Amino acid sequence: MVNPDTAARQEDFNTPNAKAAVEVKASDLPIHCPQQGSSLWNSHPQVYIPVEENGGEARCPYCGTIFKLLG
């Protein structure tokens, strides 16, 4: 039997970490990786990115995606 939670049309989801850098606004904080809407099949555990604590830029410890805070 197909799992109904993973059988959704994959084209309806974003590929996790398809971009090397993600720009975020202060209104987006707190930010986490992978982001909402990412496909689950090739994702990693959700982790919050402390971009505001690191001079406006931080890297995901799992996938290396860079998050940049727009000023």
N, C-alpha and C positions, 0 to 999 in steps of 0.2 A: 504494500500500500504506500502511496506517495504521501510524504509528510506535507500537510496543507500549509505549514508555516514556511516551508522552503520551496514550495512548488510554484510560487508566484512568478509572474513573467519577469525574468532577470533584467530585461531592458527597462523596466520601471524603476530600477535602482541605480544609484551611482556606483562606480567602481571605487572601492576604498582607496584613498591615497593616490588617486590618479594624477594629482598635481604634486609637484615637489614642494611648493610653498602655498600656504593658504593665508590670505589677508583677512583679518577680523577687526571689527569695530568694538569699541568699549561696550556698546549695547549688546554685543554677542556673548560677553563674558558671564559666567565662566564657560570656557570652551573645552571640548573634549574630543578625543580621537579614538576610534573612527567617528565621523560625524553622522548625525541622523540622516537616514535615507540611504546609507551604505548597504550594500549587499552583505549578507551574513556569511556566505560560504567561504570567503577568503579574508575574513576580518580577524582582528586581534581583540583581546579584552579591552573594554573601555577604560581610558585613563584621562584624567583632567590635566590640561596643559597649563602650567603657571606662567603664561606669557607676560602678564603684568608685573611679575616679580623679577623678570630677567631682562630688563631693559627693552621690553617690547618685542622680544623674539625668543621663541623656545622650540625645541625639537621633541617630537614624540619618541619616547624611549623604545617603542616597539618597531615602528616602521620608518622612522627618520623624517617624517613629514615636518616641515618647518612652518610654524605659525607666527605671523607677523602682525603686531598690533598697529593699526593705522592711527596716526596722530592727527 
